[in-house]
Amino acid sequence: MIDLRQIQNAAERIHGKVHRTPLFSSSALGDHTRLRLHLKCENFQKTGSFKPRGALNKVLSLSEAERARGLITVSAGNHAQAVAWAARQVGAPCAVVMPTDAPRSKLDAVRGYGATTILHPDRATLFDRLEQERTARGATFIHPFDDPVVLAGAGTAGLEIVEDFPEIQALVVPVGGGGLLCGVACALKAIRPKARLIAVELEAGPGLKPALEAGKPVPVSRPADTLADGMTPPFVGAIPLEAAREFVDEIVTVTEDEIVEAMKLLLTRAKLYVEGSGAAATAALLAGKVRLPENARTVAIVSGGNVDLSRLCAAVAGEDREDAAVGGRARAGRPR
């Protein structure tokens, strides 16, 4: 696992090169959840998610020879953007294996940072394609969620949370491959061991709980059409699994509808443009999936904001049409 000093070293290494993201209170959402709710807004980070923290920490730790051979990674989007951005900071060539159905905005951003994209149709075998490309190119692999240097970088978000909100009692974190969970868990529990840590997974494709039950990472079938594409890696990493076994107090799941509702409320009440993965932690709280004492001092990590505008508008508009239809049917059934 990752010790606190590794996270502190990462914070020093990336200081001034990434943003220290804000921790906003939200009275509107707090009233809804009956919590003293704060949002850690990683959607304001470089490239629009928490991922540059770990990617840059890793890239800056590499030798000149490793950078010169080029970098390669695999990602549905946010880590892809982060590695492409980090590679550009040091002038290293970069290639990224991405699913064919990755969001268009994320594909465009990766290419905009100068990286080569390699599209692969099967999410379950993305890492197999990655290994083929890595071997052929001789490139240095930047793992999205199972490299201790990357995870220490992700942990800097947890370090900032505790520094800005030392009275924290609960932290809610979305889980895909587990990199964010692992990093912030190691930071949180090292400094505030009594604070509760709640992991949030997709109901349609949980990976952490099955891995904990199996005692090892296991392949996961996850929906390709979810708005929370950042939570759809094919498995949870081995290092995050160890951290979860040690530090996670509770695992809950959220549905697609709950994520969409949270995205809508974050947009309208908190004025935050957030992707599905970024809304998942808030969704768990709004849906009552997490049981905490009233007024508990709670932080939900908003892990990213990279969502296609058309998809967000369609999701919210679809929900509004459904609400209107339900209301219309109810009014139609009333006596006049």
N, C-alpha and C positions, 0 to 999 in steps of 0.2 A: 504494500500500500504506500501511500504518499505521506511523508511526514511534514510537519508544519514548516520546517526550515526549507525544504524543497519548494514549497509554495511561496515563502517569503523571498527566496532567491529568484524565483520566476517573476515575482512582482517587481523586483529591482531590475531584472533584465529587460522587461518590456515597458517599464515606466517611461512615460512621455511618448511612447510609440503607439499605444492604444488608449482608448478613453477610459477614465474612471467613470463608470456609468452612474446615473442618479438612482437614488432610492426614494421613490415618491410615496407619500401616504395617500390613501384613497378613502375619503369618508363615505362616498356614495356606495362603493363596493364593500367597505367595512361595515356599514349599516346593514347591508343585505346579508352579510355573513355573520354579523354580531361579533366581529373581531376588530382589533386594532391592526388593520391590514396595511402593509406596505408592499410596493411592487419594485423589484430590482429590474430595471429596464435595460436589458441587454440588447433590445431592439435598437438602441441608440449607439451600440458599439460599431467600430469599423466593420464594414461589409454587412452590417445589419443583424449580427448575432454574436453570441459569446465566443464563437469558434476561433477568432484571431488570437485570443489570449494563449491558447495552447499551440496553435500553428506557429505563431511567431516565436514563442519560447523554444520550440523545437528547432526551427530553422536557424535561429541565432546561436543555438548550441552546436550546430554542425561545423565541421571543418570546411575550409575552402575547397578541398578536393571533393568532399561529399556534395557540396552545393554545385560544383562544376559538372558533376555527372548528371545533374538534373534531379528534380523532385517528382514524385508521383504519389497519387492518393486515390481513394475511392470514396464517393459520397453522393447522396441524393441532391446536395446543393450547398448547404451552409458551410460545411468543412471544405468542400471544393472551392468555394469562393475565398475562404480564409487562407488556404494554402496557396492559391493563385496570387492573392494579394501579398502574402508574406514572401513568396518567391520573387515578386516584382520588387519588393523593398531591397533585396540583396542581389538582384540581377541574375537570378538562377532560372534556367528553363524549367517548365512545369507541364505535366500531363495529368489529366484527371479522368478516371473511369466513372461514368455516370449512367444511371438507368435511362433508357430511351424516353420514358415518360416523366422525367424530371421536370419541374415547373420551368416554363419558358424564361421567366425572369431570372432564375438561377443559372440556367444555361448561358443566357446572354451576359450575365455578370462575370461568370468564369472566363468566358472568351474575351470580355472587355478588359480583364486584368492581364491578358496576354497568354493564357494557358491553352494548351491543346486539349480538346474534349474527345473522349473515346466513349461512344454510346454503346450500351449493352442491354439487350431486351429482357433479360431474366434477373430480377433482383436477388434471387436465391443464389445465383452463381457469380455475383459481382466480384467477390474476392478471388474466385478462380481466374476470372479475366484479368483482374489486377495483377495477380502473380505472373501470368503470361507476359503482360506488358512490362512489368518490372524487370523480369529476367531478360527480355529482349533488349530493353533500353539500358540496363545497368544502372537504373535510377535509384535514388534513396527514397524509401517508402515512409511517408508521414501518416501513421495510423490515426484514424479519426477518434478512437476511443479506448485503445488498449496499449498506450505507450506512456510510461511514467512521466516523461518530460512534458508531453501534451497534457496529461491530466493535472500536473502541477500548475500549468498555465491556466487551465480551467478553474482550478482552485482559487485563483486570485479573485474571482467574483465572490466566493464565499468569504475570503479575507476582508474584502471591502464591506460586505454586508455586516459582519460582526463589528468592524471598526465604526461604521456609521450608525449602527443600531445595536449597541452592546447589550441592551435589555431583551433581545430577541428570545422568544420562548418556543417558536416553531418555524421551520423552514420547509416549504413545499416545492418540489423539484420535478420537472418532467423527465422521463427516461426513454431513451431510444437504445443506443449502444451502451449508455451508462457513464460516458466520460464526464459530463457535467455533474452528475450525481456523485461520482467518486471524488472529484476534485473538491467540490464544496462541502461534502460530508467530512472529508479529512480536515479541512480548515475549521468547520463549525465545531466538530466534536473535540478538536484539540484545544479550542479556546472556551467553548460553551458546552461542555459534555452533557449537561442536563437538558439542553434544548432538544425538542423532538424533531426528527427528520422524516418527512413523508414523501415517498416516491409515487409518482403518478404515471400510469401506463395506459395504452390504448386498450379498451375493452375488446376490440376486434382483433388484437394481436399482441397480447402481453408476452414479454420476453424475460423479465427479471424474475418473476415468481416461479415460472417453470424451471429456470436455471437454478434457483435456490433449492427447489425441490429435488432436482436431479444431481445437485452438487457439482455442476460444471456447466459451461456455456452449451446451449442447445440451439439447433436451427429453429427459426420461428417463421411461420407463414403470416405475413402482414398485408393489409389492404394497400393496393397501389393507388387507389383513388381518394385516399384521405387527404384532407387539408393539412393534417399533421404529418407531412412527409418526412420531416426531420426525426420522427419517432419510429421510422421503419427500417433500420438496419436489420440484416438477417439474423443477428444474434447479439447477445450482451457480452461485453468483453470479460476476460478472466480477471483482470485487476479490479474493474468495477464490481464484479461479483463478490470478490473478497471484501471490498469496502462495504457493500450492501449487507453482507452477512454480519459484519461487525457493528455497523452504525445505523442502518435503517430501522426505524421504529414501526413503520406501517407502510403497506403498499395498497394503493387504491387504483381503480380504473375509471376511465371516462369514455363516454360514447361520442360519436361524431356530432350528434345534435347538441350535446352539452358543450362541446368545443366551439361550435358555431355560435351558440348563445353567449359564451364568454367572449368570443371575438367581437360580437356585436356590442356588448356592454363595455368592453375595454375601449372600443372606438367611440361610442356615444357618451359614456360617462367619464372615462379617464382620458379621452382624446389620444389614444394610443393605437397606431396602425400595427397590428400584430398578426403573425402567421399562426396556423393551428397549433404547432408545437409550443409556440410562445404563450398561447392561451390555455394550455392544458392544466397547468398548476392552478391558475385562477378558476378554471372550469370545475376542478375537483372541489374547491371551496364553495363556489356558488351553488353547486348541485348538492351540497350537503354530504359529500362523500367522506369528508374529514371531520372527525369529532374532536373539537378542542373546547376548553373552557371559554365561557363568554368573555370577550375583551382580551383574549390571549394575544400577546404581541407577536404577530405572524408576518412572515415574508413569503410571497409567491414570486418565483423567478419567471420573468417574461423573457424567454430565452432567445427570441428572434422576431424579426418583422418582415421577413422576405416572403411575401405572398403575392401572387399575380392579382392585380386589381380586379380583373374580370372575374376571377374565381371568388374573391371575397364578395364582390357585389352580387354575384349570382347566388351565393350561399345565403347572404343576408336577405336579399330580395325574395328568395324562395321561402325562407322562414316567415317573412312578413306576409307573403301571399297566403301561406298556410294559416297564420294567425287570423288574417282577414276572413278567410273562408270559414274557419271555426266560429268566428264572431257573427258572420252573416247567417250561418245555419242556426245559431242560437237565437238571433233576433227573429229569424223566420218562424221559429217555433213558438214565439211568444204570442199570447192573445192580444188583439188590438182593440 
